[in-house]
Amino acid sequence: MAATDSAKTRLYVDDDLGDGQKVDLSASQAHYLKHVLRLSASDRVVLFNGRDGEWLSRIDAIGRGCGSLEITCQLRAQSEEPDLWLLFAPIKRARLDFLVQKAVELGVSRIMPVTTDRTEVRRLNVERHRTNVIEATEQCERMTLPSFAEPQSLAAILDSFPEDRTLAVCAERGDAPMLGDVLRAPEAAMQRWAILCGPEGGFTERELDALGKLHFISLVSLGPRILRAETAVLSAVTCWQAALGDWRQRPPERDLA
Ligand code: SAM
């Protein structure tokens, strides 16, 4: 049996990771390993921190609200993951939890909630979403941890948006080109990308007019049907992964200097 077969438990930690290193468990990690998974001393746990690759460790000691692990060997070297930012207008809680979890699984690198004119959900528990991001990252065996930003207004985000990143704005009305066609254009592989999807009520005409005037914006369509906000987000990310991300055999060389 391979060394990892019995070590299915995968934890994100902040510590640096390396041969022989000791890692202290947080109270919630110790509780999870001891009381939820019923692991005990010498059981194996896979660790990653998004920087140093993935490592196999053994539980050294575990008690009520505390414990430590000792690293035994490296399982995977650190690898890069696609650079795709996701901007979206927050929706109601259960669907938002689903959206964030699936966006992590689909491989976005940065999650940015945006308040638009018609956004109904204006207060977010950012810490709870960051915890969801960690859990989804552990579960789907990603090597990097996507960031979850504090919510910002659309105007504030656009004001400070990096000029060298193209923002594909999913616009459900009008004659925007199809996202798939835009991403398959030869120049698309040379660009950095972000995707923006609107709230349940859609973008206002005022917002679409303002967005359409910015040179780093590309208004795109997701086809003839009006998708729910979370369907739109996940479809757009999937489309990007298939065209430019790691759902292809060989990513093209990118010259982003
Ligand atoms: N109530 C809006 C309407 O009928 O026009 C629909 C908004 S839709 C539920 C939420 C968001 O998903 C939109 O703001 C847009 O960003 C995205 N979206 C949904 N369907 C789309 C499509 N066919 N093309 C592009 N974007 C779409």
Boltz pocket constraint, residues with backbone or C-beta under 6 A from the ligand:
constraints:
  - pocket:
      binder: B
      contacts: [[A, 169], [A, 170], [A, 171], [A, 172], [A, 173], [A, 196], [A, 197], [A, 198], [A, 199], [A, 200], [A, 201], [A, 202], [A, 203], [A, 220], [A, 221], [A, 222], [A, 223], [A, 224], [A, 225], [A, 226], [A, 227], [A, 228], [A, 229], [A, 232], [A, 233]]
      max_distance: 6.0
